[in-house]
């Protein structure tokens, strides 16, 4: 039997994550094996971090973060520029 494409969805169980899980399940074919991973599990979160996951939902295909999920996520500099941590006058 031929190898299968491994598709992992990193999810926190929110509505957007569930929507992504449903979309992935809808478009996969017989050559794909889908696994949904719960980011509330510390081991899963550590694995996600090692793959470059910064936000959820995120999809990893054959061990690589999908381009659509490679967003930078929140950055301290951007949050400060938007006023977080800056006292109001």
Buried (B, 14 or more C-beta within 10 A) or exposed (E): EEEBEEBBBBBBEEEEBBEBBEEBEEEBEEEBEBEBBEBEEEEBBEBBEEBEBBBBBBBBBEEEBBEEBBEEEEEEEEEEEEEEEEEEE
